[in-house]
Amino acid sequence: MAYFEDEVPKSLELDEMYSSREIYLFMLENRNVIILSGSTHLNHHDNEKRYRVVDIKENYVHKTADDSSRTHRIPSTKTKIYEIR
């Protein structure tokens, strides 16, 4: 997927509106973020559908290791978590 650097938001701000495309591009460029949404799909071509950032948290994400259901992956850094609606 091709895009220009100036299309990517530098950050997502609380109570601000962003298009599906802006959020998608932000995720591509910021691998250590999680986006929580009630929608199952963010269309990376859609500049019309808008979402508001309703919450931002920064916490350690605990989960099982990718290669095992019995191993806990210990987080070494905090992950920024954005909730959108």
Secondary structure as GFF3:
##gff-version 3
##sequence-region A 1 85
A	DSSP	three_ten_helix	5	7	.	.	.	ID=ss1
A	DSSP	beta_strand	17	19	.	.	.	ID=ss2
A	DSSP	alpha_helix	20	29	.	.	.	ID=ss3
A	DSSP	beta_strand	33	37	.	.	.	ID=ss4
A	DSSP	beta_strand	50	59	.	.	.	ID=ss5
A	DSSP	beta_strand	63	64	.	.	.	ID=ss6
A	DSSP	beta_strand	72	73	.	.	.	ID=ss7
A	DSSP	beta_strand	79	84	.	.	.	ID=ss8
###
